[in-house]
Amino acid sequence: GAGVIIRGLRAVADFEYEFQMVGMNRAMDSSIETVFLMADARRQAIASKLVKEIARLGGDVSKFVPPAVETALRARLSRG
């Protein structure tokens, strides 16, 4: 299994949620460490919820996600 979990943080609100997740992960396996990396300033506003909404409305998400993610997202949305 994993020994380290790497998570990205965009803002203080992310830290609050991730801090709770660290507690739950430690409760399940105390040997798991979590490392936080701050998001690049150009990507701090990108949230999966917003990207999904843009895609759902037919917008271009190519500048927010890699091509493979865009393809998978479009496929998922087409299934309903």
Secondary structure as GFF3:
##gff-version 3
##sequence-region A 1 80
A	DSSP	beta_strand	4	9	.	.	.	ID=ss1
A	DSSP	alpha_helix	12	28	.	.	.	ID=ss2
A	DSSP	beta_strand	33	38	.	.	.	ID=ss3
A	DSSP	three_ten_helix	41	43	.	.	.	ID=ss4
A	DSSP	alpha_helix	48	56	.	.	.	ID=ss5
A	DSSP	alpha_helix	67	79	.	.	.	ID=ss6
###
